[in-house]
Amino acid sequence: MLEDLKKEIHENTGKQLEAFKKETQKCLKELQENSIKQEIEVNKNMQDLKRKIEKIKKTQRERTLEIETLGKKSGTIDANI
């Protein structure tokens, strides 16, 4: 009888351990999938931000060039006066 009880406890412990392993693997897989999705989203956002920064830099360069051009024209006008 004691041996039967030990055997039953051993079997139940094994079943619980197997269920725990499966649940742990499932959670780990979900975490990995979510991490991959988040990484893709972060990379996408970074690319969007890089494009916006480049657009701003281009606009700033164009504005600086316009200001320099206006300054040169203004200087020419002032010299003629």
C-alpha positions as CSV (number, residue, x, y, z in Angstrom):
1,M,0.0,0.0,0.0
2,L,2.8,2.4,0.9
3,E,4.5,1.5,-2.5
4,D,1.2,2.3,-4.3
5,L,1.0,5.6,-2.6
6,K,4.6,6.5,-3.5
7,K,4.0,5.4,-7.1
8,E,0.8,7.6,-7.3
9,I,2.6,10.6,-5.8
10,H,5.5,10.1,-8.2
11,E,3.1,9.9,-11.2
12,N,1.1,13.0,-10.0
13,T,4.3,15.0,-9.5
14,G,5.5,14.0,-12.9
15,K,2.2,15.1,-14.5
16,Q,2.3,18.4,-12.6
17,L,5.9,18.9,-13.7
18,E,5.1,18.2,-17.3
19,A,2.1,20.6,-17.2
20,F,4.3,23.2,-15.6
21,K,7.0,22.8,-18.3
22,K,4.3,23.1,-21.1
23,E,2.9,26.3,-19.5
24,T,6.4,27.7,-19.1
25,Q,7.3,27.0,-22.7
26,K,4.0,28.5,-23.9
27,C,4.7,31.7,-21.9
28,L,8.2,31.9,-23.1
29,K,7.1,31.5,-26.7
30,E,4.5,34.4,-26.2
31,L,7.2,36.6,-24.7
32,Q,9.5,35.9,-27.6
33,E,6.8,36.7,-30.1
34,N,5.9,39.9,-28.3
35,S,9.5,40.9,-28.1
36,I,9.9,40.4,-31.8
37,K,6.8,42.4,-32.5
38,Q,8.0,45.2,-30.3
39,E,11.4,45.2,-31.9
40,I,9.9,45.5,-35.3
41,E,7.7,48.4,-34.2
42,V,10.6,50.2,-32.6
43,N,12.7,49.8,-35.7
44,K,9.8,51.1,-37.8
45,N,9.4,54.1,-35.5
46,M,13.2,54.8,-35.6
47,Q,13.2,54.7,-39.4
48,D,10.2,57.2,-39.4
49,L,12.1,59.5,-37.0
50,K,15.2,59.3,-39.1
51,R,13.3,60.3,-42.2
52,K,11.7,63.2,-40.3
53,I,15.1,64.4,-39.0
54,E,16.6,64.3,-42.5
55,K,13.6,66.3,-43.8
56,I,14.1,68.9,-41.1
57,K,17.8,69.0,-41.8
58,K,17.2,69.5,-45.5
59,T,14.7,72.3,-44.7
60,Q,17.2,74.0,-42.4
61,R,19.9,73.8,-45.1
62,E,17.5,75.3,-47.6
63,R,16.5,78.1,-45.2
64,T,20.1,78.8,-44.4
65,L,21.0,79.0,-48.1
66,E,18.0,81.3,-48.7
67,I,19.1,83.6,-45.8
68,E,22.7,83.7,-47.2
69,T,21.4,84.5,-50.7
70,L,19.2,87.3,-49.3
71,G,22.1,88.6,-47.3
72,K,24.3,88.7,-50.4
73,K,21.6,90.4,-52.4
74,S,21.1,92.9,-49.6
75,G,24.8,93.6,-49.4
76,T,24.9,94.3,-53.1
77,I,22.0,96.7,-52.8
78,D,23.6,98.4,-49.9
79,A,26.8,98.8,-51.8
80,N,25.0,100.4,-54.7
81,I,23.3,102.9,-52.5
